[in-house]
Amino acid sequence: MKVCCDKQNKKIPEDVEKMSAIKHLSNDLFIDSYFKAKSFNLESDFIYFLLNEITTRRIESRIN
């Protein structure tokens, strides 16, 4: 597992760093990505990830 450092020079897993960046993405980007992922038959894990974030943000009504 790769690690990177935060502003206080603490080592944190790179995956955690990426996940925190995801929170800054717009709702529209998640909705668009979800529909594109489904139309291109991308990995079900990726679609599940998008759907989970959409549900967490409580914007699932936009995909129904």
N, CA, C and O atoms as a CHARMM CRD file, in Angstrom:
* protein
*
  256
    1    1 MET  N      0.84600  -1.17600   0.00000 PROA 1      0.00000
    2    1 MET  CA     0.00000   0.00000   0.00000 PROA 1      0.00000
    3    1 MET  C      0.88900   1.23700   0.00000 PROA 1      0.00000
    4    1 MET  O      1.84000   1.32500   0.77700 PROA 1      0.00000
    5    2 LYS  N      0.58100   2.18300  -0.86600 PROA 2      0.00000
    6    2 LYS  CA     1.33000   3.42800  -0.91500 PROA 2      0.00000
    7    2 LYS  C      0.87600   4.33200   0.22200 PROA 2      0.00000
    8    2 LYS  O     -0.26600   4.26400   0.67800 PROA 2      0.00000
    9    3 VAL  N      1.79500   5.17600   0.66700 PROA 3      0.00000
   10    3 VAL  CA     1.43400   6.15500   1.69000 PROA 3      0.00000
   11    3 VAL  C      1.83000   7.53500   1.21700 PROA 3      0.00000
   12    3 VAL  O      2.72200   7.69500   0.38300 PROA 3      0.00000
   13    4 CYS  N      1.16100   8.51500   1.75500 PROA 4      0.00000
   14    4 CYS  CA     1.52300   9.89800   1.49200 PROA 4      0.00000
   15    4 CYS  C      1.43700  10.63600   2.81600 PROA 4      0.00000
   16    4 CYS  O      1.06400  10.05300   3.83300 PROA 4      0.00000
   17    5 CYS  N      1.76600  11.85900   2.80700 PROA 5      0.00000
   18    5 CYS  CA     1.77700  12.61500   4.06000 PROA 5      0.00000
   19    5 CYS  C      0.75600  13.73800   4.00100 PROA 5      0.00000
   20    5 CYS  O      0.51200  14.33000   2.95000 PROA 5      0.00000
   21    6 ASP  N      0.16300  14.01600   5.16800 PROA 6      0.00000
   22    6 ASP  CA    -0.75000  15.14800   5.23400 PROA 6      0.00000
   23    6 ASP  C      0.03900  16.40300   5.59400 PROA 6      0.00000
   24    6 ASP  O      1.26900  16.37600   5.60300 PROA 6      0.00000
   25    7 LYS  N     -0.64400  17.48600   5.88500 PROA 7      0.00000
   26    7 LYS  CA     0.02800  18.76100   6.14400 PROA 7      0.00000
   27    7 LYS  C      0.90300  18.72900   7.39400 PROA 7      0.00000
   28    7 LYS  O      1.86200  19.49400   7.49400 PROA 7      0.00000
   29    8 GLN  N      0.58700  17.85500   8.34700 PROA 8      0.00000
   30    8 GLN  CA     1.40300  17.74600   9.55100 PROA 8      0.00000
   31    8 GLN  C      2.45500  16.65700   9.40900 PROA 8      0.00000
   32    8 GLN  O      3.05800  16.23000  10.39400 PROA 8      0.00000
   33    9 ASN  N      2.66900  16.21300   8.18000 PROA 9      0.00000
   34    9 ASN  CA     3.67900  15.21100   7.84700 PROA 9      0.00000
   35    9 ASN  C      3.39300  13.84300   8.47400 PROA 9      0.00000
   36    9 ASN  O      4.31300  13.05000   8.67600 PROA 9      0.00000
   37   10 LYS  N      2.13000  13.56700   8.77900 PROA 10     0.00000
   38   10 LYS  CA     1.74500  12.24400   9.26100 PROA 10     0.00000
   39   10 LYS  C      1.53500  11.35600   8.05200 PROA 10     0.00000
   40   10 LYS  O      0.97500  11.79200   7.04600 PROA 10     0.00000
   41   11 LYS  N      1.97900  10.12100   8.14400 PROA 11     0.00000
   42   11 LYS  CA     1.77800   9.18900   7.03400 PROA 11     0.00000
   43   11 LYS  C      0.34500   8.67200   7.05700 PROA 11     0.00000
   44   11 LYS  O     -0.15800   8.22200   8.08700 PROA 11     0.00000
   45   12 ILE  N     -0.29600   8.74800   5.90200 PROA 12     0.00000
   46   12 ILE  CA    -1.65000   8.22300   5.75900 PROA 12     0.00000
   47   12 ILE  C     -1.71500   7.41800   4.46900 PROA 12     0.00000
   48   12 ILE  O     -1.01800   7.74000   3.50600 PROA 12     0.00000
   49   13 PRO  N     -2.53600   6.38200   4.43600 PROA 13     0.00000
   50   13 PRO  CA    -2.64100   5.57700   3.21100 PROA 13     0.00000
   51   13 PRO  C     -3.12300   6.42200   2.03700 PROA 13     0.00000
   52   13 PRO  O     -3.98200   7.29000   2.19400 PROA 13     0.00000
   53   14 GLU  N     -2.56600   6.16200   0.86800 PROA 14     0.00000
   54   14 GLU  CA    -2.94300   6.90900  -0.33300 PROA 14     0.00000
   55   14 GLU  C     -4.42500   6.74500  -0.64800 PROA 14     0.00000
   56   14 GLU  O     -5.06400   7.67900  -1.13200 PROA 14     0.00000
   57   15 ASP  N     -4.97200   5.56600  -0.37500 PROA 15     0.00000
   58   15 ASP  CA    -6.39600   5.33300  -0.63500 PROA 15     0.00000
   59   15 ASP  C     -7.26800   6.28700   0.17700 PROA 15     0.00000
   60   15 ASP  O     -8.27900   6.78600  -0.31700 PROA 15     0.00000
   61   16 VAL  N     -6.87300   6.53500   1.41800 PROA 16     0.00000
   62   16 VAL  CA    -7.63000   7.45300   2.27200 PROA 16     0.00000
   63   16 VAL  C     -7.54100   8.86000   1.71100 PROA 16     0.00000
   64   16 VAL  O     -8.52600   9.59800   1.70800 PROA 16     0.00000
   65   17 GLU  N     -6.36700   9.22900   1.23800 PROA 17     0.00000
   66   17 GLU  CA    -6.18100  10.54300   0.62600 PROA 17     0.00000
   67   17 GLU  C     -7.10200  10.70900  -0.57700 PROA 17     0.00000
   68   17 GLU  O     -7.72500  11.75900  -0.74200 PROA 17     0.00000
   69   18 LYS  N     -7.19300   9.69000  -1.41300 PROA 18     0.00000
   70   18 LYS  CA    -8.06200   9.75400  -2.58700 PROA 18     0.00000
   71   18 LYS  C     -9.52500   9.83900  -2.17900 PROA 18     0.00000
   72   18 LYS  O    -10.29500  10.58400  -2.78400 PROA 18     0.00000
   73   19 MET  N     -9.91100   9.08600  -1.16300 PROA 19     0.00000
   74   19 MET  CA   -11.30200   9.08300  -0.73400 PROA 19     0.00000
   75   19 MET  C    -11.72100  10.45700  -0.23000 PROA 19     0.00000
   76   19 MET  O    -12.84900  10.88300  -0.47500 PROA 19     0.00000
   77   20 SER  N    -10.82900  11.16000   0.47300 PROA 20     0.00000
   78   20 SER  CA   -11.20300  12.48500   0.96600 PROA 20     0.00000
   79   20 SER  C    -11.38300  13.45900  -0.19300 PROA 20     0.00000
   80   20 SER  O    -12.19100  14.38300  -0.10200 PROA 20     0.00000
   81   21 ALA  N    -10.65000  13.26600  -1.26900 PROA 21     0.00000
   82   21 ALA  CA   -10.79600  14.12700  -2.44400 PROA 21     0.00000
   83   21 ALA  C    -12.13900  13.90000  -3.12700 PROA 21     0.00000
   84   21 ALA  O    -12.68700  14.81800  -3.73700 PROA 21     0.00000
   85   22 ILE  N    -12.66400  12.70500  -3.03200 PROA 22     0.00000
   86   22 ILE  CA   -13.94500  12.36700  -3.65700 PROA 22     0.00000
   87   22 ILE  C    -15.07900  13.20500  -3.07600 PROA 22     0.00000
   88   22 ILE  O    -16.02800  13.54600  -3.78200 PROA 22     0.00000
   89   23 LYS  N    -14.98500  13.52900  -1.82200 PROA 23     0.00000
   90   23 LYS  CA   -16.03000  14.31300  -1.16300 PROA 23     0.00000
   91   23 LYS  C    -16.18600  15.69600  -1.78300 PROA 23     0.00000
   92   23 LYS  O    -17.22800  16.33100  -1.62100 PROA 23     0.00000
   93   24 HSD  N    -15.16300  16.17100  -2.49100 PROA 24     0.00000
   94   24 HSD  CA   -15.20500  17.49700  -3.09900 PROA 24     0.00000
   95   24 HSD  C    -15.82600  17.49000  -4.49500 PROA 24     0.00000
   96   24 HSD  O    -16.05300  18.55200  -5.07500 PROA 24     0.00000
   97   25 LEU  N    -16.09800  16.31700  -5.03300 PROA 25     0.00000
   98   25 LEU  CA   -16.69500  16.23400  -6.36800 PROA 25     0.00000
   99   25 LEU  C    -18.17700  16.60200  -6.29800 PROA 25     0.00000
  100   25 LEU  O    -18.84400  16.35400  -5.29300 PROA 25     0.00000
  101   26 SER  N    -18.67000  17.18300  -7.35700 PROA 26     0.00000
  102   26 SER  CA   -20.05800  17.65900  -7.36200 PROA 26     0.00000
  103   26 SER  C    -21.06000  16.50900  -7.46500 PROA 26     0.00000
  104   26 SER  O    -20.74200  15.41900  -7.94000 PROA 26     0.00000
  105   27 ASN  N    -22.26100  16.78700  -7.01000 PROA 27     0.00000
  106   27 ASN  CA   -23.34500  15.81300  -7.13100 PROA 27     0.00000
  107   27 ASN  C    -23.61100  15.49100  -8.59500 PROA 27     0.00000
  108   27 ASN  O    -23.83100  14.33400  -8.95400 PROA 27     0.00000
  109   28 ASP  N    -23.59100  16.52000  -9.43800 PROA 28     0.00000
  110   28 ASP  CA   -23.83000  16.30600 -10.86900 PROA 28     0.00000
  111   28 ASP  C    -22.80200  15.35800 -11.47100 PROA 28     0.00000
  112   28 ASP  O    -23.13600  14.52400 -12.31300 PROA 28     0.00000
  113   29 LEU  N    -21.56200  15.48500 -11.04200 PROA 29     0.00000
  114   29 LEU  CA   -20.51900  14.60100 -11.55500 PROA 29     0.00000
  115   29 LEU  C    -20.79400  13.15300 -11.16400 PROA 29     0.00000
  116   29 LEU  O    -20.58800  12.24700 -11.97100 PROA 29     0.00000
  117   30 PHE  N    -21.25500  12.92400  -9.93800 PROA 30     0.00000
  118   30 PHE  CA   -21.58100  11.56100  -9.51900 PROA 30     0.00000
  119   30 PHE  C    -22.76400  11.00300 -10.29300 PROA 30     0.00000
  120   30 PHE  O    -22.75300   9.83900 -10.69500 PROA 30     0.00000
  121   31 ILE  N    -23.77400  11.81700 -10.50200 PROA 31     0.00000
  122   31 ILE  CA   -24.94700  11.36600 -11.25800 PROA 31     0.00000
  123   31 ILE  C    -24.55000  11.02500 -12.69000 PROA 31     0.00000
  124   31 ILE  O    -24.89600   9.95900 -13.19900 PROA 31     0.00000
  125   32 ASP  N    -23.82800  11.92600 -13.33200 PROA 32     0.00000
  126   32 ASP  CA   -23.38700  11.68500 -14.71400 PROA 32     0.00000
  127   32 ASP  C    -22.49900  10.44900 -14.80300 PROA 32     0.00000
  128   32 ASP  O    -22.63700   9.63800 -15.71900 PROA 32     0.00000
  129   33 SER  N    -21.59200  10.31300 -13.84800 PROA 33     0.00000
  130   33 SER  CA   -20.67800   9.15900 -13.84500 PROA 33     0.00000
  131   33 SER  C    -21.43300   7.85300 -13.66900 PROA 33     0.00000
  132   33 SER  O    -21.10100   6.84500 -14.29200 PROA 33     0.00000
  133   34 TYR  N    -22.45000   7.87600 -12.81700 PROA 34     0.00000
  134   34 TYR  CA   -23.25900   6.67900 -12.59000 PROA 34     0.00000
  135   34 TYR  C    -23.93000   6.22500 -13.89100 PROA 34     0.00000
  136   34 TYR  O    -23.86000   5.05100 -14.25300 PROA 34     0.00000
  137   35 PHE  N    -24.57700   7.15900 -14.58600 PROA 35     0.00000
  138   35 PHE  CA   -25.25300   6.79400 -15.83200 PROA 35     0.00000
  139   35 PHE  C    -24.26800   6.35000 -16.91000 PROA 35     0.00000
  140   35 PHE  O    -24.54800   5.41000 -17.65300 PROA 35     0.00000
  141   36 LYS  N    -23.12300   7.01300 -17.00100 PROA 36     0.00000
  142   36 LYS  CA   -22.09900   6.61100 -17.98400 PROA 36     0.00000
  143   36 LYS  C    -21.57000   5.22200 -17.65000 PROA 36     0.00000
  144   36 LYS  O    -21.42100   4.38400 -18.53900 PROA 36     0.00000
  145   37 ALA  N    -21.28500   4.97300 -16.37400 PROA 37     0.00000
  146   37 ALA  CA   -20.75700   3.67300 -15.95500 PROA 37     0.00000
  147   37 ALA  C    -21.73500   2.55700 -16.30300 PROA 37     0.00000
  148   37 ALA  O    -21.33000   1.49000 -16.76300 PROA 37     0.00000
  149   38 LYS  N    -23.02100   2.80700 -16.08300 PROA 38     0.00000
  150   38 LYS  CA   -24.02800   1.79900 -16.42700 PROA 38     0.00000
  151   38 LYS  C    -24.11200   1.60100 -17.93500 PROA 38     0.00000
  152   38 LYS  O    -24.21300   0.46700 -18.40400 PROA 38     0.00000
  153   39 SER  N    -24.07200   2.68000 -18.69200 PROA 39     0.00000
  154   39 SER  CA   -24.20400   2.55700 -20.14800 PROA 39     0.00000
  155   39 SER  C    -22.99900   1.85900 -20.77800 PROA 39     0.00000
  156   39 SER  O    -23.13200   1.19500 -21.80600 PROA 39     0.00000
  157   40 PHE  N    -21.82800   2.00700 -20.16600 PROA 40     0.00000
  158   40 PHE  CA   -20.62400   1.34700 -20.67800 PROA 40     0.00000
  159   40 PHE  C    -20.38500  -0.01800 -20.03300 PROA 40     0.00000
  160   40 PHE  O    -19.36500  -0.65900 -20.28300 PROA 40     0.00000
  161   41 ASN  N    -21.33700  -0.45800 -19.20000 PROA 41     0.00000
  162   41 ASN  CA   -21.21800  -1.74500 -18.50100 PROA 41     0.00000
  163   41 ASN  C    -19.88700  -1.87900 -17.77000 PROA 41     0.00000
  164   41 ASN  O    -19.19600  -2.88900 -17.89800 PROA 41     0.00000
  165   42 LEU  N    -19.53500  -0.84200 -16.99700 PROA 42     0.00000
  166   42 LEU  CA   -18.29200  -0.88300 -16.22900 PROA 42     0.00000
  167   42 LEU  C    -18.43500  -1.83300 -15.04700 PROA 42     0.00000
  168   42 LEU  O    -19.51900  -2.35200 -14.77900 PROA 42     0.00000
  169   43 GLU  N    -17.33900  -2.05100 -14.35100 PROA 43     0.00000
  170   43 GLU  CA   -17.31000  -2.97600 -13.21200 PROA 43     0.00000
  171   43 GLU  C    -18.44800  -2.69400 -12.23600 PROA 43     0.00000
  172   43 GLU  O    -18.73300  -1.54100 -11.91400 PROA 43     0.00000
  173   44 SER  N    -19.08500  -3.74600 -11.77800 PROA 44     0.00000
  174   44 SER  CA   -20.19300  -3.58600 -10.83800 PROA 44     0.00000
  175   44 SER  C    -19.72000  -2.95900  -9.52700 PROA 44     0.00000
  176   44 SER  O    -20.48300  -2.24000  -8.88100 PROA 44     0.00000
  177   45 ASP  N    -18.47500  -3.22000  -9.12500 PROA 45     0.00000
  178   45 ASP  CA   -17.94500  -2.60600  -7.90200 PROA 45     0.00000
  179   45 ASP  C    -17.87500  -1.08500  -8.03700 PROA 45     0.00000
  180   45 ASP  O    -18.15800  -0.35800  -7.08500 PROA 45     0.00000
  181   46 PHE  N    -17.49900  -0.61500  -9.21200 PROA 46     0.00000
  182   46 PHE  CA   -17.42000   0.82600  -9.44400 PROA 46     0.00000
  183   46 PHE  C    -18.81700   1.44200  -9.43200 PROA 46     0.00000
  184   46 PHE  O    -19.02800   2.50800  -8.85400 PROA 46     0.00000
  185   47 ILE  N    -19.75300   0.77500 -10.06500 PROA 47     0.00000
  186   47 ILE  CA   -21.13500   1.26200 -10.07800 PROA 47     0.00000
  187   47 ILE  C    -21.68800   1.27500  -8.65600 PROA 47     0.00000
  188   47 ILE  O    -22.38000   2.21400  -8.26300 PROA 47     0.00000
  189   48 TYR  N    -21.38400   0.23200  -7.88800 PROA 48     0.00000
  190   48 TYR  CA   -21.82200   0.17700  -6.49200 PROA 48     0.00000
  191   48 TYR  C    -21.21000   1.32900  -5.69900 PROA 48     0.00000
  192   48 TYR  O    -21.89200   1.95900  -4.89000 PROA 48     0.00000
  193   49 PHE  N    -19.92600   1.60600  -5.92800 PROA 49     0.00000
  194   49 PHE  CA   -19.25700   2.71200  -5.24600 PROA 49     0.00000
  195   49 PHE  C    -19.97500   4.03300  -5.53500 PROA 49     0.00000
  196   49 PHE  O    -20.24800   4.81300  -4.62300 PROA 49     0.00000
  197   50 LEU  N    -20.27600   4.27400  -6.80900 PROA 50     0.00000
  198   50 LEU  CA   -20.97600   5.50200  -7.18600 PROA 50     0.00000
  199   50 LEU  C    -22.35500   5.56300  -6.53700 PROA 50     0.00000
  200   50 LEU  O    -22.75200   6.59500  -5.99500 PROA 50     0.00000
  201   51 LEU  N    -23.07400   4.45700  -6.59700 PROA 51     0.00000
  202   51 LEU  CA   -24.41400   4.40400  -6.01600 PROA 51     0.00000
  203   51 LEU  C    -24.37100   4.63400  -4.50700 PROA 51     0.00000
  204   51 LEU  O    -25.23800   5.30700  -3.94900 PROA 51     0.00000
  205   52 ASN  N    -23.36600   4.07500  -3.85800 PROA 52     0.00000
  206   52 ASN  CA   -23.21700   4.26300  -2.41800 PROA 52     0.00000
  207   52 ASN  C    -22.98700   5.73900  -2.08100 PROA 52     0.00000
  208   52 ASN  O    -23.57900   6.26200  -1.13700 PROA 52     0.00000
  209   53 GLU  N    -22.13900   6.39600  -2.84200 PROA 53     0.00000
  210   53 GLU  CA   -21.88600   7.82200  -2.59900 PROA 53     0.00000
  211   53 GLU  C    -23.12900   8.65100  -2.91100 PROA 53     0.00000
  212   53 GLU  O    -23.42100   9.61500  -2.20300 PROA 53     0.00000
  213   54 ILE  N    -23.85100   8.29200  -3.94700 PROA 54     0.00000
  214   54 ILE  CA   -25.09600   8.98900  -4.29000 PROA 54     0.00000
  215   54 ILE  C    -26.10300   8.84700  -3.15400 PROA 54     0.00000
  216   54 ILE  O    -26.78500   9.80800  -2.79700 PROA 54     0.00000
  217   55 THR  N    -26.19400   7.65300  -2.59200 PROA 55     0.00000
  218   55 THR  CA   -27.10300   7.40900  -1.47200 PROA 55     0.00000
  219   55 THR  C    -26.65400   8.17900  -0.23500 PROA 55     0.00000
  220   55 THR  O    -27.47600   8.76200   0.47100 PROA 55     0.00000
  221   56 THR  N    -25.35500   8.17800   0.02300 PROA 56     0.00000
  222   56 THR  CA   -24.81300   8.91500   1.16500 PROA 56     0.00000
  223   56 THR  C    -25.14700  10.40100   1.05800 PROA 56     0.00000
  224   56 THR  O    -25.44300  11.05400   2.05800 PROA 56     0.00000
  225   57 ARG  N    -25.09900  10.91500  -0.14000 PROA 57     0.00000
  226   57 ARG  CA   -25.40000  12.33200  -0.36700 PROA 57     0.00000
  227   57 ARG  C    -26.90400  12.59800  -0.43400 PROA 57     0.00000
  228   57 ARG  O    -27.33400  13.74800  -0.52300 PROA 57     0.00000
  229   58 ARG  N    -27.68400  11.54700  -0.39200 PROA 58     0.00000
  230   58 ARG  CA   -29.15100  11.63700  -0.42700 PROA 58     0.00000
  231   58 ARG  C    -29.66700  12.30800  -1.69400 PROA 58     0.00000
  232   58 ARG  O    -30.57400  13.14000  -1.65900 PROA 58     0.00000
  233   59 ILE  N    -29.06200  11.92200  -2.81300 PROA 59     0.00000
  234   59 ILE  CA   -29.50100  12.45300  -4.11100 PROA 59     0.00000
  235   59 ILE  C    -29.97300  11.32100  -5.02700 PROA 59     0.00000
  236   59 ILE  O    -30.03100  11.48000  -6.24600 PROA 59     0.00000
  237   60 GLU  N    -30.30900  10.17200  -4.42000 PROA 60     0.00000
  238   60 GLU  CA   -30.70700   9.01000  -5.21600 PROA 60     0.00000
  239   60 GLU  C    -31.99900   9.23900  -5.99100 PROA 60     0.00000
  240   60 GLU  O    -32.26700   8.53500  -6.96400 PROA 60     0.00000
  241   61 SER  N    -32.79800  10.20800  -5.57400 PROA 61     0.00000
  242   61 SER  CA   -34.02900  10.49700  -6.32200 PROA 61     0.00000
  243   61 SER  C    -33.71700  10.98400  -7.73800 PROA 61     0.00000
  244   61 SER  O    -34.57700  10.91700  -8.61700 PROA 61     0.00000
  245   62 ARG  N    -32.51300  11.46500  -7.96300 PROA 62     0.00000
  246   62 ARG  CA   -32.12200  11.95200  -9.28600 PROA 62     0.00000
  247   62 ARG  C    -31.77400  10.82000 -10.25200 PROA 62     0.00000
  248   62 ARG  O    -31.60100  11.05900 -11.44700 PROA 62     0.00000
  249   63 ILE  N    -31.67100   9.59500  -9.74600 PROA 63     0.00000
  250   63 ILE  CA   -31.37300   8.47500 -10.64700 PROA 63     0.00000
  251   63 ILE  C    -32.55800   7.53800 -10.79400 PROA 63     0.00000
  252   63 ILE  O    -32.48300   6.56800 -11.54800 PROA 63     0.00000
  253   64 ASN  N    -33.63600   7.80100 -10.10100 PROA 64     0.00000
  254   64 ASN  CA   -34.83300   6.95200 -10.18200 PROA 64     0.00000
  255   64 ASN  C    -35.84000   7.51000 -11.14700 PROA 64     0.00000
  256   64 ASN  O    -36.90500   6.92200 -11.33700 PROA 64     0.00000
